[in-house]
Amino acid sequence: MTWKTIVVGYQRDHASNRALERAADLATKHDSSLVVTSIAHLLKGGASSKGIGPYDPADPPEEHRAELEHARELLTDKGVKAEYDLELGDPADAIVALAERRKADLIVVGTHERKLVDRLLHGSVSGDVSKHAHCDVLIVH
């Protein structure tokens, strides 16, 4: 199997670092284009109308720009070229939409070993990506 374009979700934690490493290895092995994305959450409902703004103040776009810069440093050290894309919205939806726009053959995401109650309350980005993606998804543990 050959993957021409690989999209990897990144948020500068242990799981995402493992996913980034795996995506970089696959991109190098398959001579694929690599697209790294980090997603800033948009507030839902009336929160933005209450003067908070459209972004979650605990998760601003500037933080995601810094995450992408960190990913760039890690990949540059490995000699891997990539494109970097800051997205806004729900992380799973944004990763899937980016993969569709880029006509990706593979999405790589990390996963956290969270407890059942936490997954039920907050959902799982990797699980949602795997349910909605129209291409292969590699979930890195």
C-alpha positions as CSV (number, residue, x, y, z in Angstrom):
1,M,0.0,0.0,0.0
2,T,1.2,3.5,-0.9
3,W,0.1,6.6,0.9
4,K,0.7,9.8,-1.1
5,T,-0.6,12.2,1.6
6,I,-0.6,11.6,5.4
7,V,-2.3,13.9,7.9
8,V,-1.3,13.8,11.5
9,G,-3.1,15.5,14.4
10,Y,-0.7,17.1,16.9
11,Q,-1.1,18.6,20.3
12,R,2.4,18.4,22.0
13,D,1.8,15.5,24.4
14,H,3.2,12.1,24.7
15,A,0.5,10.4,22.5
16,S,0.8,13.0,19.8
17,N,4.6,12.8,19.8
18,R,4.4,9.1,19.2
19,A,1.9,9.7,16.4
20,L,4.1,12.4,14.8
21,E,7.1,10.0,14.9
22,R,5.1,7.2,13.3
23,A,3.7,9.5,10.6
24,A,7.2,10.9,9.9
25,D,8.5,7.3,9.6
26,L,5.7,6.3,7.2
27,A,6.1,9.5,5.1
28,T,9.8,8.9,4.7
29,K,9.3,5.2,3.9
30,H,6.5,5.8,1.4
31,D,7.8,9.2,0.0
32,S,4.5,10.7,1.2
33,S,3.6,14.3,1.7
34,L,3.1,15.0,5.4
35,V,0.6,17.5,6.8
36,V,0.7,18.3,10.5
37,T,-2.3,19.9,12.1
38,S,-3.2,21.3,15.5
39,I,-6.8,22.3,16.3
40,A,-8.0,25.2,18.5
41,H,-11.4,24.6,19.9
42,L,-14.2,27.0,19.1
43,L,-16.7,27.7,21.8
44,K,-20.2,26.4,21.1
45,G,-23.5,28.1,21.7
46,G,-23.8,31.4,23.4
47,A,-20.4,31.5,25.1
48,S,-18.9,33.7,22.4
49,S,-21.8,36.1,22.6
50,K,-21.0,36.6,26.3
51,G,-17.8,38.5,25.6
52,I,-15.5,35.5,25.8
53,G,-14.8,35.4,22.1
54,P,-15.0,32.6,19.7
55,Y,-12.0,30.6,21.1
56,D,-11.7,28.7,24.3
57,P,-9.5,31.0,26.5
58,A,-7.9,27.9,27.9
59,D,-7.0,26.6,24.4
60,P,-6.2,29.7,22.2
61,P,-4.9,29.5,18.6
62,E,-1.5,30.9,19.8
63,E,-1.0,27.8,21.8
64,H,-1.6,25.7,18.7
65,R,0.8,27.8,16.6
66,A,3.4,27.0,19.3
67,E,2.6,23.3,19.1
68,L,3.0,23.3,15.3
69,E,6.4,25.1,15.7
70,H,7.4,22.4,18.2
71,A,6.4,19.7,15.6
72,R,8.4,21.6,13.0
73,E,11.5,21.5,15.2
74,L,11.1,17.8,15.9
75,L,10.6,16.9,12.2
76,T,13.4,19.2,11.0
77,D,15.8,17.4,13.4
78,K,14.8,14.2,11.7
79,G,15.2,15.7,8.2
80,V,11.5,15.3,7.4
81,K,9.7,18.0,5.4
82,A,6.0,18.7,6.2
83,E,3.3,21.3,5.8
84,Y,1.7,22.8,8.9
85,D,-2.0,23.7,9.2
86,L,-3.7,25.4,12.2
87,E,-7.4,24.5,12.2
88,L,-10.3,25.8,14.2
89,G,-13.3,23.8,15.6
90,D,-13.9,20.3,16.9
91,P,-10.6,18.4,16.7
92,A,-12.1,15.2,15.1
93,D,-14.2,17.1,12.6
94,A,-11.3,19.4,11.7
95,I,-8.9,16.5,11.2
96,V,-11.3,14.6,9.0
97,A,-12.2,17.8,7.0
98,L,-8.5,18.6,6.4
99,A,-7.8,15.0,5.3
100,E,-10.7,15.3,2.8
101,R,-9.4,18.7,1.5
102,R,-5.9,17.4,1.1
103,K,-7.1,14.0,-0.4
104,A,-5.2,12.2,2.3
105,D,-4.7,8.5,2.1
106,L,-3.9,8.1,5.8
107,I,-4.7,10.0,9.1
108,V,-2.4,9.3,12.1
109,V,-3.6,10.2,15.6
110,G,-2.4,9.4,19.1
111,T,-4.6,8.1,21.8
112,H,-4.6,8.4,25.6
113,E,-5.5,5.5,27.8
114,R,-8.4,7.2,29.5
115,K,-10.9,5.7,31.8
116,L,-14.4,4.7,30.5
117,V,-16.2,7.5,32.4
118,D,-13.8,10.1,30.9
119,R,-14.3,8.8,27.4
120,L,-18.1,8.8,27.9
121,L,-18.1,12.4,29.2
122,H,-15.6,13.9,26.8
123,G,-15.5,11.6,23.8
124,S,-12.4,10.4,22.0
125,V,-10.8,12.3,19.1
126,S,-9.2,9.2,17.8
127,G,-12.4,7.2,18.0
128,D,-14.4,10.0,16.3
129,V,-11.8,10.3,13.5
130,S,-11.8,6.6,12.9
131,K,-15.7,6.6,12.6
132,H,-15.9,9.5,10.2
133,A,-12.8,9.4,8.1
134,H,-13.0,8.4,4.4
135,C,-9.5,7.1,4.4
136,D,-7.3,4.8,6.5
137,V,-6.7,5.8,10.1
138,L,-3.8,4.7,12.2
139,I,-4.3,5.2,16.0
140,V,-1.0,5.1,17.8
141,H,-0.9,3.9,21.4
